[in-house]
Amino acid sequence: MAQILPPSALAAPAWQAGDVVLGARLEEVVGQGSAATVWRARSADGDLVAVKLFDTTKCNVGLTLPAYRRGVQVMNRLTALSDRLPPTVARLRCVSLNLLGFVTDLAAEGSAVSLPARAWPPERSVAFFRKLCGAVAAAHDEGVLHRCIKPSNILLDAALDPVLTDFDTADLPALAAGSADACGYRPYAAPEELAGGGTQSPTADIYALGRLLEFLLLGRDPDAGAQPGAELEAQGGVPEGLVRIARKCTMPAPEERYQWVGDLLEDLDGHESAEFVGLGRDEAPAPVPYGVSALAPRTPWLGRLRRAVRRSAPPPLAAAPGPSTTSPPRSGRRRLWPRRLWPRRAPASVAAAGAALLVGSVLAAALAPRPSEALLDALRLVTALGAAGVSLLMSPLRVAPRASRVLAAAACALLVYLADFPELAAPPASRAPVERGSGAP
């Protein structure tokens, strides 16, 4: 079962080897980040796993508790979509209910930070980079930007393939303002992200991928101030096609980069034909015909920290092997109508219909030569219903809770019913009293 990590325990963490956290027994610290500690642990099934625990005593301005929780929410959401994602995207085995810790598979070979020591040839680096691009493209297909791609956030499995983790866990503008290297993100993060002007565009991750390609080919972190492709050219021995691809990825302006990871992968497959891929040193980038690319706005958990913090419960925990981390299904209560039965455009449609009823009933009373009392009563009801519908267009009510909207609509209907607009609109002759018993002159 999911475990709630008490804030007091994480405010002054005292985890020791042998403690059981989130169903796993801690064995040894294998990683220490800016505000989190990674433990090697063993699950109840005997599997070696990694347990990452947030440490609020090391939380600085750029890596706050809400930002960390936001990243855990994103990873948990991606885990729920694991059937559509490649194995190069990290899965969570278990998440604490307060999003202060999670369990993943243990990275057998550490992280990509250790790759320069392996001195891979360019083609081996390209194969690794291609799989990393596939992981980023799969996340983009689900509407998720990473924003925090750097070597330490790329784990290595037993086959030395990449496993992308730690999605969107840092506030890059705050990190950039607080330290010279932005906690290791400055050489890899897009300039607009560091400056706080980023959008929901894949070009931010594409910039970071270009920097990762330079890291793999240079064998070190690229210089944050270097011109696109300049370091690879100076080093020599790097295929020209890869230099051109890295240059196009890392152009300062988002509109000058690849707009989609698929375009980058297409050039990567043909990098041996250098003149047809990427961007040359003296070439002007082609203009973007329809503006800078952007992901579909279907990921409300990104950039919506207020909603994430206000929630008393986390998002549904993803299914994973081992002991279940989810609550048992509710019984005895079923939704009787679909959630989309009341689409976003429905209030405007109802208000338009109400206006039509309101105007139509008043016109009917005005045009009838001698309306009966029964007709006037019916028109009063129709007018009241129309007023209730029109009330949905009132600005304060459009964002009010549903119960408040219903009460306001009922109040409007009652006021209009009492105002008796059909009676007021009826011809004067129809409202004049008729003398009973009077005969013809």
N, C-alpha and C positions, 0 to 999 in steps of 0.2 A: 504493500500500500504506500501511497505517497506520504511523505513525512513533512511536517511543518518544522522548519528550522527556526528556533526562537531568536528574535533580534538580539537578545542579550548574549546569546552564545556567539553570534557573529560579530557583535560589537567588540568583544574581547575574546577572540577565538582561542580555544585551548584544545583543538583536536589533536589526538595522539594516535600512534599506531595501535591498532586493536579496537578502536572505536568503530561502532557500526553506524553508518550514515546512509540513509536512503537505501537500506537493504544490502549494503556492501561493507565489508570489513576493511578499514584503512590499513595499508601496509607501509607505504613510503611516499614522501613528497617527491614528485618527479618534475614539477614545474612551478614557477612563481611568477605571476604576471603583475600588472600594475595594481590591481585590486582583487586578485583572486589567487587561490592556491589549488594546484592540481595534485591529487593523490592517486597513486596506484593502489587499487583495492581489488578484493575478490568478492564476487557476487555470491548469493546463496546457492547458485547452481555450480559454483566453482570456476566461473569464467573470470579472467583478468579484465578489469574495467578501469576506467578513469573517472574519478569523482572531482568535480570542480566546485569549489565553495567560495562565495563572495566574502571579502573581508572589508567591512566598513571602516576599519581603522586606517586603511590604506586608500580610501576613496578620495580622489582629488576632484578638482572642478570639472575635468574633462571626462572622467569615467565615474559618473554618479550612479546611485542605486537605480533610479528610473531608467537610465540608459542601459544598464546591465540587464534589468528585467525586460526591457524592450527587446534586446537581443535574444534572451532566452525564449520569449514568446514567439519570435520569428522562427527560431530553430525548432521549437515544439510544433509550430504550424507546418513547417516543412517535413517534419517527421510524420505527421498525419497524412502527408501527401507522398510518402516514400514509394508507393507503387508507381508513381510517375517520374521519379527522380533516379539518376544514376547512383551507383555506390560511392561516387566521389563527393557526394554531399553528406555531411555528418548526420547521423541519427542519434536521438536521445533515447536512452533506455528508461530513464525515470527522471522526473522533475519534482522538486519540492513545491508544495502548494503556494508558498510565498515567493517562488521564483528566485531564491537565493542560492540554489545549488542544483546540479543535475549530474546524471551518470551517462557516460558514453562508452563505446568500445575503446579499449586501450590502443593508442597508436604504437605499433610494434617498433617503428624506427624513428620515433620522435617527430620533429617538424622539418620543414624545408630549410630552416636555418642551417642545418648540417650539410646541405647539398654541395656547396662549394668544395668541401673536402673530398668529394667523390670525383671531381674533375671530369665530369661527363663530356663527351664530344657533343657538338651541336645537334646532331640528329637525335641523340638520346634526350637532350634537353627539349627539343621540339616535340617529341612524343609525350613527354611529361606535361609540357605546356598545353598541348592539344587537349589532354584529358582535363586539365584545370579549366580551360575555356569551356569545355562541355558542361562542367559543373556550374559555372557562372551562367551559361546560357539556359540551363534547365531551371535555375532559380529565377531568372528573368521571365521565363515562360509562365511562372506562377506569380509574377508581379512583384518579385522580391529583389531589391538591390542589396549588395553586400556592404559597400562603402568602407570596409575596414580590411581590404585585402593587403596582406603583407606576409613575408615568409613564416613568421611565427604562428600565423593563423591558418597555415596549410600543413596538415598532419600527413604523415607517411605511413601507409600500411605495410604489411609484410613483403609485398611485391614492389615497394617503393613507388606506388601510385599515390597521387594526391587525394586528400580528403579535406574538403573545405569546411571550416568551422568558424565560430564566433562571428556570426552575422550581425552587423550594425550595433555593436556594443559600445561605441565611443562617441563622444561629442567632439568631432574633429575641430571646429572653430575654437572651442575652449582649450583643447590640447595645444593647438597652434599658438594661442595667445599665452599659454602658461609655460611652454618650454621650447627650446631652440629646435629640437628634432621632433616635437609633437609626439613624444613617447614612441618614437620609431616609425610614425606614420608619414612624416614629411616627405621622405624620398619616394613614397608610393601613392599617396592620396592626391587626387586631382586638385588643381589650384582653386577651382570654384568651391570645392567641398571644404577646404581649409579656410577659405574666406567667408564661409557661411552663405554662399550664393548658389549652392547646389539645388538641383531639381530632381524629379523622379525620372532621370535620364540614364540609360545604360552607358552613356559616354563616360560617366564617372568611374565605373568599374572597368571600362575598356582602357582608360588611362592607367589604372593600377595594374591591369594585365600587361600592358606594354612595359611598365617598370619591372614587373616580375620576369618578363622575357629578358630584359637587360640584366637583371640579377643572375639569371641562370647562365647567360652567355659571358658575363664579366667575371662571375665567381665572387661577387661582393655586392654590397648595397650600391645602387647608382647614386651619383651626386644629385642632390635635390635641385641645384642651380644650373645643371648642365643643359645645353641645347639638345633638342630631340635627336637621338641617334649619334650625337657627337662622340660619346665615350666608346661606343661600339666601333665607330670608324677609326678612332685613335688606337684602339687595341689591336686591330687587324686580325685576320684569320677567321672572321665571322662572315658567313655567306651574305652577299649583298641583298638578297631578297629578305632575309631576317632583319637586316638593318633598316630597310625601307618599311617593313611592317612595324617595327618598334617605333620608328619615327612618326608614322601616321597615328599610332595609338597614343603617343605622348605629346601631341600638339597642344599648345596652351589653350586654344579656343575649342570648346566642345564641338562646334560645327565643322571643325577641320579634322576631326578624328573619324574612325569607323563609327557608324551610328548604331550598329547591331553586332553582337558577337558572332552571328552567323556570317557576316561579311568578313570579319577577321579570320574565321576558320576557313573560309573559302580561299582567301589569299595565302593562309598558312599551308594549305594543301598544295598550292602552286608556287611556293616560295623559290623553287629552283629556277623558275622563269622570272628573274628579278625585274625585268623591265615592265612586267605586267602587274606587279603587286605593289602595295604600299605607296610610299611617297618618296620621291627622290629629293636630294638636298636642295636643288634649285627649282623644284617644281612647285607651282602654286596649287594649293588644295582645291579640288572641285567644289563648287558651291552646293550646299544642301538644298535640294529643290523644295522641300516642304517644311523646313525648319528642323531644329534639333529634335532628335527622337525622344520619346518618353514612354514609359510603361503605362499600361492601362491602370486607371485609378481604382483598383479592386483590392487593395491591401490596406484596410483601415488601421492595421496595427503598426504600420510604419509612420513615424512622425506624429502619432496620436498619443502622446505620453499621458495627457490628462485622462483619457479614457482608460488607459492601462493602469494608472495609479488608483483611479477611483474604484475599479472593480474589486469587490471583496473576494472573488474567487478567480483563479486563473482560467485560461482557455482549456477546453477538453484535452486531457492528456492523451498522447498518441499511444497506440498499442505497440508493445514491444515484447520480445521474448522474455521469459522469466515471470516473476510474480507480477500480477496486474497492478497498475498504478491508477486505475480509474475507479470511480464509485460505481456500485451496482446500478443497473438501469432502473429508472422509476417505473413503478407499476400502478395501474389503476387510473392513470391520467394520460389521455391522448389528445393531441391537437386535432380539433374538429375542422379546421380550415387551414389552407396553406398560408405561409407567411406572406406570399406575394399576392394574396387576394386583394389587398389594398395597396396598389402600386403608388409611386410617388405622384403621378399625375391625377390620381383620383380626386383629391380635394378640389382642384381646379374644375374638373368635370362636374362634380356635385354642385359647386358654387354656380357654374354656368346654368345647370338645370334648375337650381333654385331661383336664379334671376329670371329665367324664362317663366317659371310658375308664378312668381311674384307679379311680373308685368302682365302675363296672360290673364291672371285672375282679376286684376284691376281693370284691364281693358274689357273683359267679359262683363263685368258689372256695369261699366260705363256705357257699353254698346247695347246692352239688353234694354228694350223699350220699357218693360215693367217687370223686373226680376222679382221672383217670389222669395219669401223668407227662407224656404228650404235651399234655394239656389244661393242666396247670400250666405247662409251658414256654411254651405259647402265651399264657397269661394274664400270665406274666412279661414277655414282649415288649410286650403291650398296655399293661401298667402302666408300663413304661419310656417308651413313646411318650406316654402320658398325662402323665407327670411332665415330659417335655420341653416339652409344650404349656403346662402350668401355669406353667413357669418364665418364660414371657413376661410374666406379671403382676408379676414382681419389679421394684420401683421402679428399682433401679440399672440393670437391663437394658433398661428401656424407652427410655432415652436413650443406651445404649451403641452402639458401631458394630456393624454387622451381623455381622462375623466373631466378635466377642466374644459376641454373643447366641447364635450357633450353638454355639460352644464350651461356653458355660454350659449350654445345653440338653442337649448331649451328656453333660456331666458329671452333670447331674441324672438323666438316663436311666440312666447306668451305675450310679450309687449306688442307685437304686430297684431296678434289675435285681438287683444283688447282695444287696439287703436281702430280696428274695424275699417280698414281701407276700402273694401268693396262697398260698404254702406256709404262712405264718403264719396266714392266715385260714381255711385248710381245716379241716374237722372233725377232732378228735383221732383218731377211729377210722380216718380215711383215711391218717393218718401212721404208724399202728402197724404194725410189721413183721408179715408173714404167714408162719407156719411152713409150710415146704414139707413135704409127705409126711404130714402129720397127717390121720388119717381121722376119721370121725364117731364120737362116743362110743358 
